[in-house]
Amino acid sequence: MIKQFLKDNEENVISFVTIFIIIVGVIIIISMWISNVFSKKEEEPRINSYTNISYSEIMKEEYENVLYRLLKVNNYEQLYEKIDKNYLLKNNLESIDAKNFLIKNNYIGNEIEIISCNVIKSDEIYIFRFYYKNYSAYKHVNVVEYKPNEYYISFEEEVNSLLDKKSIVKGEENGISYELELLDIKTDSVKFKINITNNNSLPINIDFNDINSFTILGNEYSIPLASVVAQDKNEITQYSSVNKELYFLISNNDYEVCDGIQINNIEMNGEYFDILIEL
């Protein structure tokens, strides 16, 4: 019967075959496209997970190499520049005192052996918590990364202590983003670096020539800047930034219980408001 059909339609056989091949080809292409779409959806979480794991593993190795160098006694000056200023404040340590403290408590030495590392992520901050051996003592040291390859070091035993009062504070309010970094701390003073970016369509004005434009606030006190460096321009236009160092005369006890730093009398389009940066 098929042979008779082919014989009767001999002239159209090539056309039938061609159409058949085209139809089959279209079906295969559609099937492959559908399969590819679903496989991509299934793989996306795996790809993201792999990326995060890879970053942690890479930085573990990098910071391990950093610690092998910085925890040596001879490299103390480089270590001191990286130590969490809040950790120094909490233990009433300045440069010379800190060195004696770290040596006495076996945090630094000449026989460093890294044993293990755990990674903790809080908001945008990574904490690389290393367990290590120095001579016969076993210790913890934390590398707190607030930006890729920008970090500070703390010897806190409790991770929660690292999250209470940070050396770096970032945030945004009223279209103004800020980043506040604790630079130096002494028994009677603190110094910060602040970056302020205006994300509003209108310019903002902060009087950088007024010592009262930035104040440390506590439960029963308000402490203005100790001094200012005169500036000609106070206006911050859209998407532009200003960097400034803030120096306050404040005792350790008062700083430990302060609420934060307030930026006062920010003016935008004739209206004034304040921003509190909580510490």
Secondary structure, DSSP 8 states (H G I E B T S, - for coil): -HHHHHHHTGGGHHHHHHHHHHHHHHHHHHHHHHHHHHHHHHHHHHHHHHHHHHHHHHHHHHHHHHHHHHTBGGGHHHHHHHB-HHHHHHTT--HHHHHHHHHHTTSSBS-EEEEEEEEEEETTEEEEEEEEEETTEEEEEEEEEEETTEEEEE--S-HHHHHHS-SEEEEEETTEEEEEEEEEEETTEEEEEEEEEE-SSS-EE--TT-GGGEEEE-SS-EEE-S-----S--EE-TT-EEEEEEEEE--HHHHHT--EEEEEEEEETTEEEEEEEE-
